[in-house]
Amino acid sequence: MSTRLAAAAKPRRTPVLPRDFGRVAVLMGGTSSERDVSLDSGRNVLEALRARGVDAHAVDGIPALIEALVAKRFDRVFNILHGGDGENGVLQGLLEAMRVPYTGSDVLGSALTLDKIRTKQLWVAIGLPTPRFARLVPGDDVVAVARTIGLPVIVKPACEGSSVGVSRVFDESGLASAVELAARYPGELLIEELIRGDEFTVGILGLEALPTIKIVPKGEYYDYHAKYVAEDTEYICPGLDSDADGAMRALALAAFRAAGCSGWGRVDVMRDAEGRNLLLEVNTAPGMTSHSLVPKAARALGIEFTELVWRILEMSLTRNRPTGGG
């Protein structure tokens, strides 16, 4: 078949119009430790959707969303509720039960990846690389666990994001205070090998891993301040040369899909001094603030913010699940 005939035989994709989305709830805020970041992300998403003609409206938290959905005020949900019930499968299960389309991963992908321990257990089981780690439960001998992993280590809540409750521990005397800080947050605790190297992130959009971003904070670590407050954190995109960039992107996409995720998200990766890529975690509702990384990676491909938000919402029209690839 000639190229011209093949092109003619291929079904043409019907353009999506703003009205095809119906009335959209942009879900933000909520009650998690990431509320302020979520509100910032939500305002940006709302503005972008309205700029493209979408009938979009802000909704703060799940109780307000339930009330609006029962009253049939919305046709679909753009989920930008960071952490907590926005990313742990609770929201996704609610929307599945109510037959309301939404953005991002479904119940399985959301619930699994909010739990860093179970995500890493899965990766280890299928041979994907991640730093050495252990699950901490009350009564554990933290010093003995740290010795097994080898100092320095990172202690963090297993189900929080945005570097909340995270401590870097370089000697045994710092373990008790690190555990005390992490234990202020719900869920189990994770102790993990501290990788000395460069920090990267890889955005996922549908079936594609976006270009890598190398994160270079002005201080020693990429903490909450460096993520959301500081203006001197450097982001290099792409963060690696073509071959290494491709390898990290492939690893991130494999990790994302293995964890049952779909739609869009972000995978965080460390690259050690020997050039080994080690998976840290998955974020299924990444930030969309002025400092956020998925928009930076998309922009490297010529996808501006309003177009990125449109594409994320557009995927909710088909609701392809993980078995469909995104």
NORKA-V307750 format. One record per backbone hydrogen bond with DSSP energy under -1.0 kcal/mol. CO is the residue of the C=O (numbers start at 1). NH is the residue of the N-H. If there is no record, write none. Layout:
# NORKA-V307750
co	nh
CO	NH
CO	NH
This chain:
# NORKA-V307750
co	nh
2	6
3	7
4	8
5	9
6	10
17	20
18	21
19	22
23	75
23	76
24	57
25	78
26	59
27	80
28	61
32	35
34	38
35	39
36	40
37	41
38	42
39	43
40	44
41	45
42	46
43	47
44	48
45	49
46	50
47	51
49	54
50	53
54	56
55	24
57	26
59	28
61	65
62	66
63	67
64	68
65	69
66	70
67	71
68	73
69	72
76	25
77	103
78	27
83	86
84	87
84	88
85	91
89	93
90	94
91	95
92	96
93	97
94	98
95	100
96	99
101	77
106	110
107	111
108	112
109	113
110	114
115	119
116	120
117	121
118	122
119	123
120	124
121	125
122	126
123	128
124	127
129	279
132	193
134	191
136	189
137	140
140	142
141	145
142	146
143	147
144	148
145	149
146	150
152	194
153	169
154	192
155	167
156	190
158	116
161	164
163	166
167	155
169	153
171	174
172	175
174	178
175	179
176	180
177	181
178	182
179	183
181	184
182	185
188	158
189	136
190	156
191	134
192	154
198	271
199	215
200	269
201	213
202	267
203	210
204	265
205	208
208	205
213	201
214	236
216	234
221	223
223	227
224	228
225	229
225	230
234	216
236	214
241	245
242	246
243	247
244	248
245	249
246	250
247	251
248	252
249	253
250	254
251	255
252	256
253	257
254	258
255	259
256	261
257	260
262	264
263	206
265	204
266	283
267	202
268	280
269	200
270	278
271	198
272	275
276	272
278	270
281	268
283	266
289	292
293	297
294	298
295	299
296	300
298	301
298	303
299	302
304	308
305	309
306	310
307	311
308	312
309	313
310	314
311	315
313	316
314	317
315	319
321	324
